[in-house]
Every structure is written in structure tokens, then in C-alpha cells.
Amino acid sequence: MPPGLERPRRPKADSRLHSLHPQAAVELRFDDDAMDDVHRSTFQHMTDDAWPHAMEAAVDLTLLNRYYERFADHAVKVANRVIFLATGADVGT
């Protein structure tokens, strides 16, 4: 493969889900909780009177943050399915 065109490393969620190890999939739930915390704290920071940036930046950051948070939610749903496939245990929706 030509230099600079190497295949990128798999993101953490992707490699955990492909491993089909239930414990690795369970760890994604903690990452999702952390992402929820980041989303909440960023939103609080942007609504503070001390926010130094324009409204456009706040909207962009809010949307980006929300997309990342939803991606984490979907990763947990897929992880729950991996756990079910590997163990037969239904860990929720």
C-alpha cells in the first residue's frame, strides 16, 4: 500500500464489537456514560453567561456533541447484541 494510504486503526468501539468478547462489549456502556457526561457538561458550559463565543459556535458544538452522544448510544445497543450472541444473556435494550 502506498505511504499515507495505510488503513486507519479501528476505533475502540469497532474493535471491541468485532472481538465478540462480552466483557469488551460491556466496557462500551461505561464509555457511553462518559459521553453522556461530556454532552451534559458541554451544554452547561455553553449556556453559562461566561461563554465567550458566538451563537453559531454554540449551535455547531451542540450538534456535534449530540451526534457523538447518539453514536455512543448506538454502540451500546450493538454491544448488547454482541453480549447476547456470545452469552445468551439479555442485558436490555
C-alpha positions as CSV (number, residue, x, y, z in Angstrom):
1,M,0.0,0.0,0.0
2,P,1.4,3.4,-0.9
3,P,2.6,5.6,2.0
4,G,0.0,7.7,3.6
5,L,-2.8,5.4,2.4
6,E,-2.5,2.9,5.2
7,R,-5.7,1.6,6.6
8,P,-6.6,3.6,9.8
9,R,-6.7,1.7,13.1
10,R,-10.1,0.6,14.2
11,P,-11.8,2.8,16.7
12,K,-12.2,1.4,20.2
13,A,-15.9,0.5,19.7
14,D,-15.3,-1.2,16.4
15,S,-12.5,-3.4,17.7
16,R,-14.5,-4.3,20.9
17,L,-17.5,-5.3,18.9
18,H,-15.6,-7.4,16.4
19,S,-13.9,-9.3,19.2
20,L,-17.2,-10.9,20.3
21,H,-15.9,-10.9,23.9
22,P,-18.8,-9.9,26.2
23,Q,-16.6,-8.1,28.7
24,A,-15.2,-5.9,26.0
25,A,-18.7,-5.1,24.9
26,V,-19.7,-4.3,28.5
27,E,-17.0,-1.7,28.7
28,L,-18.7,0.3,26.0
29,R,-21.5,1.0,28.4
30,F,-19.0,2.9,30.6
31,D,-17.8,4.9,27.6
32,D,-21.4,5.8,26.8
33,D,-21.9,7.1,30.4
34,A,-18.7,9.2,30.0
35,M,-20.0,10.6,26.7
36,D,-23.3,11.5,28.3
37,D,-21.4,13.4,31.0
38,V,-19.4,15.2,28.3
39,H,-22.6,16.2,26.5
40,R,-24.2,17.5,29.7
41,S,-21.2,19.4,30.9
42,T,-20.5,21.0,27.4
43,F,-24.1,22.1,27.2
44,Q,-23.9,23.7,30.7
45,H,-20.7,25.4,29.8
46,M,-22.3,26.9,26.6
47,T,-25.3,28.2,28.4
48,D,-23.2,29.9,31.0
49,D,-23.1,33.7,30.8
50,A,-19.3,33.5,30.5
51,W,-19.5,31.7,27.1
52,P,-17.1,33.8,25.0
53,H,-18.1,32.6,21.6
54,A,-20.9,33.5,19.1
55,M,-24.2,31.6,18.9
56,E,-23.1,29.9,15.7
57,A,-20.2,28.2,17.6
58,A,-22.6,27.1,20.3
59,V,-25.0,25.6,17.8
60,D,-22.2,23.8,15.9
61,L,-20.8,22.4,19.1
62,T,-24.2,21.3,20.4
63,L,-24.9,19.4,17.2
64,L,-21.5,17.8,17.1
65,N,-21.8,16.9,20.7
66,R,-25.2,15.4,20.2
67,Y,-24.1,13.3,17.2
68,Y,-21.2,11.9,19.3
69,E,-23.6,11.1,22.1
70,R,-26.0,9.3,19.8
71,F,-23.2,7.3,18.2
72,A,-22.2,6.1,21.7
73,D,-25.8,5.2,22.4
74,H,-25.9,3.1,19.2
75,A,-22.6,1.4,20.1
76,V,-24.2,0.3,23.4
77,K,-27.1,-1.2,21.6
78,V,-24.8,-3.1,19.3
79,A,-22.7,-4.2,22.3
80,N,-25.9,-5.5,24.0
81,R,-26.5,-7.7,20.9
82,V,-22.8,-8.9,20.9
83,I,-23.3,-9.9,24.6
84,F,-26.5,-11.7,23.7
85,L,-24.8,-13.6,20.8
86,A,-21.8,-14.5,23.0
87,T,-23.6,-15.5,26.2
88,G,-27.3,-15.7,25.5
89,A,-27.9,-13.1,28.3
90,D,-30.4,-10.4,27.5
91,V,-28.8,-7.3,29.0
92,G,-31.5,-4.8,28.0
93,T,-32.5,-2.6,25.1
